[in-house]
Amino acid sequence: LEFVAPWCADCQEMSKLDETPLVAAALRSRFERVRINVGKWDRHEALRKNFEVRALATYIVIDPKTSKLLAKTTLEPITKKGKKLTAEQWASWLKAH
């Protein structure tokens, strides 16, 4: 699950990373992606509460058979100087989960 919003700079940066060949390959090989647009924090309140989403961009990996939470990360603030997430780092996290 990808909790995102169009106004979120971190979400926009993650979209760019997701398009890099390394990350795109990791996503295709292991995940069924579901993007959840939270709007201006006025959408999908029950899902946000259920998964305790308090910041964006939040990524959650759930088991497709049991819906059990396997991993969760909030990638904020990756757009600030010195906090830039690389495609290699993101692909590594994806492969580990």
BELBELFEN-V161485 format. One record per residue. N is the residue number from 1. PHI is phi in whole degrees, -180 to 180 (* if undefined). PSI is psi in degrees with one decimal (* if undefined). NEAR is the number of other ideal C-beta (glycine too) atoms within 8 Angstrom. Layout:
BEGIN
n	phi	psi	near
N	PHI	PSI	NEAR
N	PHI	PSI	NEAR
END
This chain:
BEGIN
n	phi	psi	near
1	*	135.4	9
2	-119	108.4	11
3	-90	113.6	15
4	-142	173.8	14
5	-152	147.5	11
6	-62	-28.4	6
7	-83	-9.6	4
8	-82	115.5	10
9	-63	-38.8	6
10	-64	-38.8	13
11	-64	-40.6	12
12	-64	-40.4	8
13	-65	-40.0	11
14	-65	-37.4	15
15	-60	-40.2	9
16	-65	-44.2	8
17	-62	-40.2	11
18	-63	-20.7	10
19	-89	-9.8	7
20	-68	147.8	9
21	-55	-42.6	5
22	-63	-48.0	9
23	-72	-42.3	14
24	-58	-39.6	10
25	-66	-42.0	9
26	-64	-41.1	12
27	-66	-46.0	11
28	-63	-37.2	7
29	-75	-23.7	6
30	-131	-11.9	7
31	-130	148.0	9
32	-107	110.1	4
33	-85	135.7	6
34	-128	110.3	6
35	-89	129.7	6
36	-118	108.1	10
37	-82	113.2	9
38	-84	1.8	14
39	62	-133.1	7
40	-102	47.1	6
41	66	25.1	7
42	-116	12.0	6
43	-128	150.3	7
44	55	42.9	9
45	-59	-42.3	7
46	-63	-42.9	6
47	-64	-42.6	11
48	-62	-42.5	12
49	-67	-44.0	7
50	-57	-40.9	6
51	-101	9.1	12
52	53	50.0	6
53	-88	116.2	12
54	-121	-5.8	4
55	-151	163.2	6
56	-120	150.3	13
57	-88	127.1	14
58	-111	132.4	13
59	-120	132.6	11
60	-129	132.9	11
61	-107	123.8	9
62	-121	150.7	9
63	-70	125.9	7
64	-68	-20.7	5
65	-90	-36.5	4
66	-112	-12.3	4
67	65	14.8	6
68	-72	137.7	6
69	-68	123.6	8
70	-103	-35.0	7
71	-161	154.2	8
72	-151	139.6	9
73	-148	143.3	7
74	-113	118.5	11
75	-98	78.0	11
76	-141	137.2	8
77	-99	102.6	6
78	-79	-12.7	12
79	-89	-8.4	8
80	-78	149.6	6
81	-56	132.9	4
82	85	-3.7	4
83	-114	9.7	8
84	-60	124.2	7
85	-86	134.3	10
86	-94	161.3	6
87	-61	-36.8	9
88	-64	-43.6	7
89	-64	-44.2	8
90	-67	-44.1	14
91	-61	-37.9	12
92	-64	-43.6	8
93	-62	-45.2	9
94	-61	-44.0	12
95	-66	-28.9	8
96	-78	-14.3	6
97	-122	*	7
END
